[in-house]
Each structure stands twice: as structure tokens, then as C-alpha cells.
Amino acid sequence: MTQTPILLVLLLALTSAAYYFGCKRAFRVADGKIRKLHSLPGYYGLYVALWAALPALLILCAWLLFQGSIITRMVVSSLPDAIQQLGPDRLNLVVNDIRNLVSGNIVSGEPDAIMLAAADYYRGLLSVSRNMLFAIVLVVAGLSGWYGYSKIRVQHRARNGVESIINWLLVACSTVAILTTVGIVLSVLFESIRFFQSVPITEFLFGLEWSPQIALRADQAGSSGAFGAVPLFAGTLLITFIAMTVAVPIGLMSALYLAEYASARVRAIAKPLLEVLAGIPTVVYGFFAALTVAPFIRESGGFLGLDVASESALAAGLVMGMMIIPFVSSLSDDVINAVPQSLREGAYGMGATSSETIRRVILPAALPGIVGAILLAVSRAIGETMIVVMAAGLASNLTANPLEAVTTVTVQIVTLLVGDQEFDSPKTLAAFALGLVLFVVTLALNFVALYIVRKYREQYD
């Protein structure tokens, strides 16, 4: 795919040239008098540029989307009948070996003459496809750009055309987002239904033992498996509770200070510094939790005579709370600043102090928005994975002791889907059931939070 960046650069250059010549033609057809044009010259240039770019980009995306499957089918059809009649799994392995030969990666075995010939054929088809794509995209960009260029007239409604194209682009992007969401939900739902056909939903939701190890074949030794997810739910709630115990007070107090007490200069410095925490990757938080916080908690507990696990819910919850602080602080700060200034002035006029105004006027007025921010932060904490993997461990313990190792729903999803898996066993399908539960819980929290925030905005807008 080394030609694709070059093709995109050339397409960008053609689009820029189309914009320039579109503007020039608009000036020329109007004899240099912009008032004669229906739209500003920039709209004419943008109209030509969109005509030059969009058809070519559509062809490029469609070509790259279907190129691999078409070439694979052509290569498979050229293989001997004995290979074509293999089962889907073994045939996929053969195709992967051919692709690895083409890309220079390691193959599963010593390639024979048939594999080498198929790799050469694949390489040739790929080269032809790339060259054809290069030529077709540039030709289409040139022809469609010329069509848009030829449409420019004094009374041509370029602005209307540009706005219509942009409107359709927005509709298309929204449709893709909606269809993607629907596809994710349906895929998780269908796989969860397959899981519940093997494991009763009551056992999954109310069982107290989680041990998803199960034999994949009749000749394989293994446990019968236990799929009670209550320990996972308990671990998720425990770590989330610890995280919110840290994030809510600190985040809310930080928001109150920045909104009500800090000067403009201090706010301009402190708020960006606080929000830097939101830009740190979660894996960095995980390293900090595993290498610094967890050992500190273990050593402190040993000094006090407590039995602290090397990986504990407390370490994961504390670091997760630190990560969520800017989330709570930023949203709460926006909500507090949205409280009408007239309420503050009325309280001051009645003789209230700053602290009394905050406690009796600002916080009650901003409470719905703050509650919405906290619920959104809870959904963020429930979906966190890396910190829990590195600091809380993988043990599915049903405990309320924060000094013990626990696991969460997201960690188990990652664990169940690591490596080569058979997607027809309850062990693997359990990940989809956990994902469905997580999706429903976070969706409900988001709905509640948005409802509260919407009610707050309707009250003060």
C-alpha cells in the first residue's frame, strides 16, 4: 500500500488546483465584478474542488475495501482442486501463508512450488490492481473536476451546491456512525444469545463462581466451567466505588476553587495543568499503579500488620480515581459557571458570604449537572481496563475487602479473547455476554446522566 499515500498527496494537489482554477474562472466569467456572481468566488472554487475530490475518494475507498477479497478469490480459484476443497479453516491457513509470502513474513511451514506460484500470482494481481487504482482515481478526479469547472456561470448557485454536498456528507457520516453502533450491538447480542443457549442466564447473572476454563473438544481434558459473573460484578463495583471516592471530592472541590475562588491568572494556569491528567494514556496509569502505588500500599499494610495482596483493588481504585479527577472537575466547572450570575449577586445582596453562597445557592442550582457529571464519570470508571489488568490482578474473588486482588468485567473480556480462540465454545462466547451486560449498564448510566443534564439546561437556558 505504499502507493496510497502518494495517490492521496496527488489527489490533494489536484483538489487544490481545482479550487484555484474554480476561483479564477468565477472572476473571469464575471469580468472581475464579484457583485455579478450569485455566490462568492470561494464557493465556486470549493464547488470544483468537491467535484474533483469526492468521486475519486469514493472509488479509492471502495477499491481498497474490496481489493483484498477479490484478489484472494482469484488466487484461490487458481489453486489445485485438492486445496480448494479443504475446509474453511485450513483454506484460510493456506491463504494466510500466501499473504505472508507476499509480504515477506514468516509462514507456518516450508513453502512448496504451488505456494510459491500462488504467491507470485497474488503479487502480480496486487501490482496490477495498484496501478489500475492509481490511474483510475487520477482520471476520475480530472474528469469530475472538469465537469464542475464547466458548470461555473454567473448565475450558477455555487453556494447552494456546496452546502447541499456538505449536507449529504454529514448525513452519510451520521449514517455510518449509526450503522456501526447498530452492527456492534447486534453482533454482541447474537453472540450473547448463543452463549445463553449453553449457559442459563440465571446462572450467569446470579452464580457465585467464575471459572470459564472448559474443554474445547471431546478428547481434551478440562473443567466443565463455571460462569457465575457475580464476582466480576462485585469487583467492578468495588474498584469503581474506590475510584469515585477519590475522584468526586477532589474533582468537585477543584471545580469549586477554580470557578469561585481562583483569580483569572491562577485559573488560566491551574485548569490546563489539571486537565493534563486526562491526556495521559491509561497504560501509564497502569504502570504507576503496579510499580509505585501497589508496592506502597503493600509495604504500608505490612507495617500496620495488615495482609495486603501484591495486586489489590485499593491500588487500582486509587489510581483510577486520579485518572477520573479531570473528568469530574471539568464537567463540574462548566456546570458551576453556567449558574446565572444573578443568583450570586442576589445572595451577596442578602448579606451571604462566599461560602454560604456556594453551599446554599450555587451547589443546589448546579446539583443536577454535577450529578450528571458524576454518573458519566462512573460509566468511564466501569469501562476502564488497563489499570485493573496491571494493578488489581485476574483473580475472580467475591470479596468486599479492598486489600485483596479482584477482577472486573472488562479484564475478563480481554482475558477470554486473547490468542487463538474457537468462537463456538461457552468460554469465548462468555466475553460477549459480559460485553452485553457492560453495554447495558453504561448505556443506562449515560441515559440517566443526559436526562439530568438536559433537565438542568431546560431550567436555566
N, C-alpha and C positions, 0 to 999 in steps of 0.2 A: 504493500500500500504506500510505497514511497512516492508514487506519482500523485497521490491525492492531495497532499499539501501544496505541491506545485500547481496543480489544477485549481485549487481554491485561491491561490495567490493570483493566477492569471484571470480567474473569474472576477476577483475583486478589482483588478486593474481594468477589465472590460466594463464593469459596472461604474467605476469612477469615470471612465471615458464617456460612457453613455450619459451620465449626469452632466458632464461638462458640455457635450455637444447638444444635449437637450436644451440646456440654458441658452447656448449660443443660437440655436435655431429659433427659440422663442423671441429673443431680441431681434433676430433678422426678419421674422415674419411680421413683427410689429413695427419695423423700421426704426427700432431704438426707442419707441414710445411705449413704456410699460403700461400706461393707462389704457391702451387699446386692448391689452390682453385680458382675458377673463380671469386668469389666476396669476399669481406672482411667478416670475421666471423659475424660482427654485422648485415649484410644483411641477413644472414641465420637465425639468431635469430629473426630478425624483420619479416622475411617471416613466420616463425612458429607462432609468436605472432599474426600476422594479421589473419592467418587461424584460430587461436583459438578464436579471439575476434569477427571478423566481422559477421560470420554466426549466432553466439549466440546473438549478438546485434540486428541483423535484426529480428530474431524470437522474441526477447524481445519487440522491438518497435511495431511490427505487433500485438503481443498478447495484449499489453496494449492498442493499438489503437482500436481493435475490441472486447475486452473482455466485456466492458460495454454494448454495443449494443446487443451482443449475449445473455448475461445473462438476459438483460431486456426482450428480445423476449421470452426466455424460461419461465420467471416468468409470463409475460402477458398471454402466452398460457395456463398456469396452473390456471388462474383466471376463475371464472364462466362466462358463455356466456353473462350474462346481463352486466357485467363490460367490457368485450371485445368489445361489440357492442356500447359502449359510443363513443361520438365524440372525435376527436383527442385532443382537448383542455382539456376536462375532464379526458380522459385517461392519459394524461401527468401529470395532478394533482395527480391522483392515484399513478402513478409510482414514482413521487417525494415524496409522503408521504411514500411509501415503502422504498425508499432510505434513507429518514430521519429517519425512524425507525431503519434501519440497522446501520446508523452512529450515532444514539443517539441524533439527532437534534429534534427541535420542529416540530410537524406535524400540519396540518390545522384543524384537529378535533380529537375526541376520536376514536382511532383505534378499529375496531371490530375484531372478530375471523378470518375473511377472510384476513384482512390486516396483522394481526399478523402471520398467517400461511404463507402468501406470503413473509413477511419479513424474517421468518426463512428459507424458501426455497431459497431466494436471498442470505442470509448469508451463507448457506451451499454451494450453487453453487460458490460463491466468494471464499470460503475457498478451495474448490476442484480446482478451476482454479489457485489459487496462488500456491498451492502445485505442480500441474502439470507443471506450468511455471518454478518453481524452479528446478524441476528435469530435464525437457526437455532442458532448457538453459545450465545447467551444463553438461549434457550428450553430447549435440551437441558441446559445447566448447571443451570437452575432445576428442571426435572423430575427429572433424575437425583439432584440434591441432595435434593429432597423424598422420593424413594424411599429414599435412605439414611437420611434423618431418620425416616421412618416405620418403619424396621426396628429402631429402638432399643427394647429391652426390658431388664428387669432381668437376665435370663439370656442376653441376646444376647452372643455371643462376639466382641466388637468387636476385641479384640487379635488373635485368630486371623485375622479377616478382613483387618485391616490388614497383618499380616505376610504373609498369602497374596498380597495385592495387590502389596506391595513385592517379594516374591519373583518374581512374574511380571514386574514391571517390570525387575528385574535380569536375568532370563532374556532378556527382549526386547532390552535394551541389549547384552547379550553376543552375542546372535544377530545384531544389526545390525553389531556390530564384526567378527564372524567373516565374515559375508556380504560386508561391504565389503572385507575383506582378500582373500577368495576372488575377488571381482569384479576387484580391481586386478591380482591375479596372473594371472587368466585373460585379461584384456584385454591385458596386456603380453605374455603367452605367445602368444596368437593372432596379434598383430601382428608379433611376432618371427618366427613361423613363416612369415608372408607375406614377410618380408624375406629369410629364408634360402632361400626358393624362387627369389629373384632373384640373391642373392649366396651363394656357397658358404660354409658355416660355417667351413671351414678357412681360407679367405681372410680372413674376418672376425677369427678368433682369432689367426692367425699372420702376417697380412700386415703389412708394414713401412711402408706408405704410407697416410695418411689424407687423402683429398680428396673429400668427398662431393658436390661440385658435379656435377650431372648434368642433361641436357636433360629437361624435363618433357613436351615434345611433339615430334612428328616434325619439325615445321617450325621448331624452336627450336635455335639453336646452343648448344653446351655440351659440357663434358667428359664422357667416359664414366664418370668417377667411380672413386675408389679407396677401398676400405672396409677396409683393414687397420688394426685397432684397437690394435696393439701400441704405437704412440707414445702413445696415450691411456692405456693401462695403465701404461706406464713413467712418464709424467708424474704420474699419480695416486700411484703408489708413491713417487716421488721426493719429492713435496710432503708426503705422509703421513710418510715417514721423517724429514724435517727437522722436521716438527711434533712428532712423538713424541720426537725427540732433545731438543727444548726442554721439552715438557710432562712427560715421565716423570721426569727427575731433579728438576726444580723442584717438581712436584706431590708426588712421593714424599717429598722432603726436608721440604716444608712440612707434610705429614701427620705425619711423624715428630716434628717440632718441636712441633706443636700437641697431639699425643697424649701425648708422653713428657716434654717439657721445659717447655712453656709453663705458666704459672700459670693458674688459673681465670679471673682477670681479663683476662690477655692473650689467652687463648683466646676469651673472650666478645667481645672486640673484633676480633681478627685474623681469626677464621673467617668472620664475616659480611662483612668487608671483602674477603677473598679471594674469596668466592662472589659478590660484586657483578660480577666479571668474567663470570660465567655469564649474567647478566641483560642484558648489553649486546647490542644487535642485531648480527647478523653484518655488515650493511651498514656499520655504524660501524667495525667492524674493517677492512672493505674500504677505507673512506676513509683510515683511519690507515695502512694498508699502502701505498696508492697515493700518498698525499701526504707521508708522513713517512719510513717505513721504506725504501721503494724508492729515493727520491732519496738518502737517506743511504748506502745500500749502493752505489749507482752512483758517488757522489762519493768514497766511501772506496776503492772499487776503482780509480777513476781515479787517485787519489793514490798507490796502490800499483802502478800500471801494469797493472792488470787490465782486460780488456774485459768490462764488465758491461752487460747489456741494461737498457733502461728498465723493463721488466717481467720479473721473474725468479722462478724457483722458490724461491730463498732468501728473498725478501721475503714471498711468500705463506706459505711454511712457517713462518717465524719468528712471524708474526702469528697464524697458525692455532694454533701451539703455545701462544701466550699465551692464546688463547681456550679451549683444552682443559685448561689448568692446573687450574682449579677442579673440573673433571670428575674428573681423576685424584686430586686432593688430597682431595676429599670422600669418594669411594668408598674410597680407601686409609685415610683416617682412621677411617671406620666399621669397616673390617676390622681395623685395628690395635687399636682399642678393644674389639673383640669377642674378642680373645685373653684367655683366663682370667687373672685376676689371680694365681691360684696359681702360674702358671708364672713370673711376675716374682718373686714372693716366694721361690720355690724357688731361682731364680738368685741373688738377693741373699743368701739364706741360705748359699749355697756360696761367697760372697765375690766374686761378679762385680760389676763396675762397671756403671754405667748403659749406657755404650756397648757393653760386652761383652754385656750382657743383650739389647740391641737387635739386635746383629749375630748372636748365636748362639742366641737363644731366640725373640724376638718376630718378627723378619723370616722365619725359616724357618717358624714357625707360621702367619704371615699370608700367606705366599707364594702359595698358591692363590688367595686372594681378591684379592691385588694383581695377579696375572696376569690374572684375570678383569676387573678394572677397566681394565687396560691394553688388553685386547682390545676392550672396549666403547668405549674412547676411540679406538682405531684405526678402528672402524666409524664413529664420529662424524666423524673426520677425512676418511675416504674419501667421505662423503656431502656434504661442505661445498662450496658453490658460489660464494657472493658474494665471498668473499675472493680466490678463484682468478680469478674474472672480472675483478676490479679490479686485481689485483696481479701475476698470472702471465701474463696475455695469452691469446690464442686460437691461437697457433701450435702445430701438432702436430709438435714436434721430437722425434726419437728420440735423446735425449741423457741422460747422467748428470751433466752439468755444472750445478750449482745456480745459476750466474750467468746462464744462458740462459733465454729465455722458453719455457714449456711450457704444455700444456693438460691438462685432466683429463676423465674420463668425464662428470661432472655438467655441466661447462661446455659440452661439445659437445651434450649433450641439450638444454640451454637454447637454444643457437645454432640447432640444427636445427628447433626448434619455435616460433621467433619469427616472428610475422607470419602472413599467409595461406598455408597450405600445402595441397598435394594429398596426401592420405593413401593414395595408391596408387603412390607413387614410392619407390625404394630410399633416396633421400636422407632422406625423412621417416621411413620405417619403420626406418632405422638407429637413430633415437633409442630406439625400443622395444627393439631388440636390445641397445643399451648399457644401458638400464634393467634388462633381464633379467639381464645379467652383474653389474651393480651389486647387484641384489637378491640374487642367489645368493651373492655374496661376503660382503655384510654379514650375510645370514642365517646363513651358515656361521660367521662370527666370533661372532655373538651366541649361537649354539648352543654353540660351544666355551666361551665365557665363562660362560654359565649352567651348563654342565656342571661346570666347575671350581669355581664358587662353590657349587653345590649339594653337591658332594663335600666342600668345606670345611665347610659348615654341618652336614652329617651327622656330621662328625668331632667338632665341638665343641658341638653343641646339647645 
